[in-house]
Amino acid sequence: MDTAMNGFAENAATFRCEKQIAAGTPVMVTESGVVAAADGAFCGVALSWRDGYAAVQLSGYVSLPYSGNQPAVGYQVFTAGTDGSVQAAAAGTDGVKRLVVDADSTHVGFIL
């Protein structure tokens, strides 16, 4: 890609997160002020985890692995899998609509 989206409108917040998660893991809010690895709709992506807290990117550009067919650019609806990847939401499934700006054979880049 000849352009770069890294750093665009990045915004992060700290949440409690009892179970350790890896950076790059899509997360969902599970209760007030608490996140966990997402299995379905997700609100952001973990940047780091330490001592029961996770820094979560809530806006801006991210690039994540995907499963299934390569996503097209433009607005797409995604869900997170238990393996930390994203995939196109199945019909009738709650997902999150995101603007895809780039995709290759393994990763999709989109705006949260």
N, C-alpha and C positions, 0 to 999 in steps of 0.2 A: 504494500500500500504506500502511495506517495505522500499521503497526509498522515497526521497524527491527531488522535482524539484524547490521548492520555492527559489527565489533569482538567479536562473540561468540566466545569461546574461541580467538582467533587465536594461532597458533604458527608461527614461521618458523625456518628453518635456512639456512645458507650452504653452497652446493655449488660445485664447479668446474663451469664451463660454457663450453667453448671457443668455441662459435658464439654470437654475440650474439642474444638473444631479447628480445622486447618484453614489457613488463609485461602481465599478464593471459593469458599463454600457458600452457596446461596442459603440465606436464613429466613425464618419467619418468626413473627412475634407469637409467643405461646401463652403469655400472661403479662400482666402489667410490668413493663420494664425488663422483660426476659425474652431472649431469643434462643432458638435451637436450629440445627440443620433442617432445612426445608425438605418436605416431601409433598410437592404440589406448588401452590402459589407462594411466592417469596417477596420479601420487602426490600432486600438488599443483599450485599455480599460481605462476608467476614474479611476484614483486613488483617486482624491479629486476634489472639486469645492469650490471656494471662490471668492466672489466679482467680478463675471464675468469672471473668469479664471479657467481652468481645467488643472490639471496635468494628463498627458496621458501616460500610459505605452505602448511603441511602440515595445518592444521586450522582450523576456524572457518567463517564464512559467506563465500561468494564468489558473484558474479553474472557469468555468462559468456554470450556469444552462443551460440545453438544453431542447428543445421540440422535440417531435417525437421519433423515435427509438433510442436506445442507440448507439452512434457512436462506430465504430470499431477502434482499434489502427492502427496507420499508417497514411499516408497522406489522409486527407479528405477535402472536399470543404464546407465551411460554409457561411451562411448569418446570420445577426442579425435580430431579430424580434423587434417589437415595445415594447414588454414587457421586453426587456433587455436580453432575452435568445438567444442562438444560435441554429441553426438547419441545417441539411444537405441542401445544395443548390439544388433547383429544377433544372431539366434539362433545359438548355437554360438560366439560371439565372446567373448573375455575382455574384461571391462569392470570398472568399479568401481561398487559400489552406494552411492548417495548419497541423503540425505534432501532432497527438493525441498520448499522452503517457499513459493516464489512463482515465477510465470512470466508473461511478457507476450508480445507478438508477436515480440520479438527476443531477449530474454534469459531465462535461467533462473537462479534463486537457489537454492543448496543448501548443505548443511553438508558440509564435507570429512571 
